[in-house]
Amino acid sequence: MTGRDRTVLVGIGGWDGAAEAVRWAARLAAGRDLELELVHCLQTAVPAASGGFAGPGPLFEDAPAAFPAAEDDLAVPARVRNEVYTDSAPALLIDRSRDARMVVLGRTGTDGFTGMLAGAATAAVVSNAGCPVAVVRGRHGDGPVPLEGPVAVGVDTGPNSEAAIAAAFEEASFRRVPLVAVHAWADVVCDAMERTARPVPVWETRRQPVEERLLAQRLDGWQEKYPDVRVHRKLVRDWPRQALLDESGRAQLMVVGSRGRGGFAGMQLGSTSQALIHHASCPVLVVRPEARR
């Protein structure tokens, strides 16, 4: 960790569940001696009752009341800095993420009257941030945020999951809990041209030993680096996103990689990470391969 990434950023304005996100981030920041920065983005103009636009004055006057969790409301002590900006929340957080340790968001993002659909702001930050992004979700979405249970990580056969595995081991070690490494595959392939699914030949389904070796290769070396972390390997014959959604109901944190790239208009977020940030039953940490950690 460098001197430049000593901050945990929490997006306040525009995110449902921001209070839970602040408390979750405060525990992380206090435990790792990081600074917690609450970033509240206010729009410079909003539609007024007369049909025109009101200036930013009233918004700044109401800003203190808009923060869902003040310093004295945090569950654990942390060095907190409140900042109010008039920038677009996704654009600001993406820019600030280049010098941050982690960005933390509530379970659903919006971007006010600018037209981004609910959740699009969250996907924009996850797809473009320069550091890992945590979306704090509770049991069944808006239920209590779990503080017990293992850390789980989705492991695939490509290099996309390498950064996620590294982050998952670090999180499990920090929390002193086991790590569940989930590797899933399906014996059905999709024909993109005909939009149909078909079973693969029987000989192709005898993949258990092959998948076991692939999972072992992905974890090789990390268990030596983190000898304090007890690892449970879990192979599941199912679609990866369904397997990880199921596992999120038992975990306190789910870690996944992402293939997200590009600007807001051309945003591409992997279907598995997209499903998790919107439907998981625990906080989700998305680690892009190119994002610094």
BELDA-V488873 format. One record per pair of residues at least 4 apart in sequence whose C-alpha atoms are under 7 Angstrom apart, sorted by the first residue. I is the first residue (numbers start at 1). J is the second residue. D is the distance in whole Angstrom. If there is no record, write none. Layout:
i:j:d
I:J:D
I:J:D
This chain:
i:j:d
1:5:7
4:99:6
4:100:7
5:99:5
5:100:4
5:101:5
6:34:5
6:35:6
6:100:6
6:101:6
7:34:6
7:35:5
7:36:6
7:37:7
7:100:5
7:101:5
8:29:7
8:34:7
8:35:6
8:36:5
8:37:6
8:100:6
8:101:6
8:102:5
8:103:6
9:36:6
9:37:5
9:38:6
9:39:7
9:100:7
9:102:6
9:103:5
9:104:6
10:22:6
10:37:6
10:38:5
10:39:6
10:103:6
10:104:5
10:105:6
11:38:6
11:39:5
11:40:6
11:104:6
11:105:5
12:18:6
12:38:7
12:39:6
12:40:5
12:67:7
13:40:5
13:41:5
13:42:7
14:109:6
14:110:5
14:111:6
14:112:7
15:105:7
15:106:5
15:107:7
15:108:5
15:109:4
15:110:6
16:106:6
16:107:6
16:108:5
16:109:7
17:21:6
17:106:5
17:107:6
18:22:6
18:68:7
18:105:7
18:106:5
19:23:6
19:68:5
19:69:6
20:24:6
21:25:6
21:104:6
21:105:6
21:106:5
21:136:5
22:26:6
22:69:7
23:27:6
23:74:6
23:75:6
24:28:7
25:29:6
25:104:7
26:30:6
26:36:7
26:74:7
26:76:7
26:78:6
27:31:6
27:76:6
28:32:6
29:33:6
29:34:5
29:35:6
29:36:6
29:78:7
30:34:6
30:76:7
30:77:6
30:78:5
35:78:7
35:79:5
35:80:6
36:78:7
36:79:6
36:80:5
36:81:6
37:80:6
37:81:5
37:82:6
38:81:6
38:82:5
38:83:6
39:82:6
39:83:5
39:84:6
40:83:6
40:84:5
40:85:6
41:84:6
41:85:5
41:86:5
41:87:6
41:88:7
41:89:5
42:59:7
42:85:6
42:86:5
42:87:7
43:86:5
43:87:7
44:55:6
44:56:5
44:86:5
45:53:6
45:54:6
45:55:5
45:56:6
46:53:5
46:54:6
47:51:6
47:52:6
47:53:5
47:54:6
48:52:5
48:53:5
48:54:5
56:60:6
57:61:6
58:62:6
59:63:6
62:66:6
63:67:7
69:73:6
69:74:7
70:74:7
71:80:7
87:92:6
88:92:6
89:93:6
90:94:6
90:121:6
90:124:6
90:125:6
91:95:6
92:96:6
93:97:6
93:125:7
94:125:6
94:128:6
94:129:5
94:130:7
96:100:7
97:103:7
97:129:6
97:130:5
97:131:6
98:130:5
98:131:6
100:131:7
101:131:6
101:293:7
102:131:6
102:132:5
102:133:6
103:132:7
103:133:5
103:134:6
104:133:6
104:134:5
104:135:6
105:134:6
105:135:5
105:136:6
106:135:6
106:136:5
107:135:6
107:136:5
107:137:5
108:118:7
108:119:5
108:122:7
109:118:6
109:119:5
109:120:7
109:121:5
109:122:5
110:116:6
110:117:6
110:118:5
110:119:6
110:120:7
110:121:6
111:115:7
111:116:6
111:121:6
116:120:6
116:121:7
119:123:6
120:124:6
121:125:6
122:126:6
123:127:6
124:128:6
124:264:6
124:267:7
125:129:5
126:133:6
126:286:7
127:260:4
127:261:6
127:267:7
127:268:7
127:269:6
128:260:7
128:261:6
128:262:7
129:291:7
130:291:5
130:292:6
131:291:5
131:292:5
131:293:6
132:285:7
132:286:6
132:287:5
132:288:7
132:291:7
132:293:7
133:285:6
133:286:5
133:287:7
134:283:7
134:284:5
134:285:4
134:286:6
135:277:6
135:283:6
135:284:5
135:285:6
136:282:7
136:283:4
136:284:6
137:141:5
137:142:7
137:145:6
137:280:7
137:281:6
137:282:5
137:283:5
138:142:5
138:143:5
138:144:5
138:145:4
138:146:6
138:281:5
138:282:5
138:283:7
139:143:5
139:144:6
139:145:6
139:146:7
139:249:7
139:281:4
139:282:6
140:281:5
141:279:7
141:280:7
141:281:6
145:282:6
146:252:5
146:282:6
147:252:6
148:252:6
149:250:6
149:251:5
149:252:5
150:177:5
150:178:5
150:179:6
150:180:7
150:251:5
150:252:6
151:168:7
151:172:6
151:177:7
151:178:6
151:179:5
151:180:6
151:251:6
151:252:6
151:253:5
151:254:6
152:179:6
152:180:5
152:181:6
152:251:6
152:253:6
152:254:5
152:255:6
153:165:7
153:168:6
153:180:6
153:181:5
153:182:6
153:254:6
153:255:5
153:256:6
154:181:6
154:182:5
154:183:6
154:244:7
154:255:7
154:256:5
155:161:6
155:181:6
155:182:6
155:183:5
156:161:6
156:183:6
157:214:7
160:257:6
160:258:7
160:289:6
161:165:6
161:256:7
161:257:5
162:166:6
163:167:6
163:257:7
163:287:6
163:289:6
164:168:6
164:255:6
164:256:5
164:257:5
164:287:5
165:169:6
166:170:6
167:171:6
168:172:6
168:255:6
169:173:6
169:226:7
170:174:6
171:175:6
172:176:6
172:177:5
172:178:6
172:179:6
172:229:7
173:177:7
173:228:7
173:229:6
177:229:7
178:229:6
178:230:5
178:231:6
179:229:7
179:230:6
179:231:5
179:232:6
180:231:6
180:232:5
180:233:6
180:234:7
181:232:6
181:233:5
181:234:6
182:233:6
182:234:5
182:235:6
183:215:7
183:234:6
183:235:5
183:236:6
184:235:6
184:236:5
184:237:6
184:238:6
184:239:6
184:240:5
184:243:7
185:236:7
185:237:5
185:238:5
185:239:6
185:240:6
186:237:5
186:238:5
186:239:5
187:199:6
187:200:6
187:205:6
188:197:6
188:198:6
188:199:5
188:200:6
189:197:6
189:198:6
189:199:7
189:200:7
190:195:7
190:196:6
190:197:4
190:198:7
191:195:5
191:196:5
191:197:6
200:204:6
201:205:7
207:211:6
208:212:6
209:213:6
210:214:6
211:215:6
212:216:6
213:217:6
214:218:6
215:219:6
216:220:6
219:223:7
221:225:6
222:226:6
223:227:6
236:243:7
238:242:7
238:243:6
239:243:6
240:244:6
240:272:7
241:245:6
241:272:5
241:275:7
242:246:6
243:247:6
244:248:6
245:276:6
245:280:5
247:251:6
248:254:6
248:280:6
248:281:5
248:282:6
249:281:5
249:282:7
251:282:7
252:282:6
252:283:7
253:282:6
253:283:5
253:284:6
254:282:7
254:283:6
254:284:5
254:285:6
255:284:6
255:285:5
255:286:6
256:273:7
256:285:6
256:286:5
256:287:6
257:286:6
257:287:5
257:288:5
258:269:7
258:270:6
258:273:6
258:286:6
258:287:6
258:288:5
259:269:6
259:270:6
259:288:7
260:267:7
260:268:5
260:269:4
260:270:6
261:267:6
261:268:6
262:266:6
262:267:5
262:268:7
263:267:6
269:273:7
269:274:6
270:274:6
271:275:6
272:276:6
273:277:6
274:278:7
275:279:6
276:280:5
276:284:7
277:284:6
287:291:7
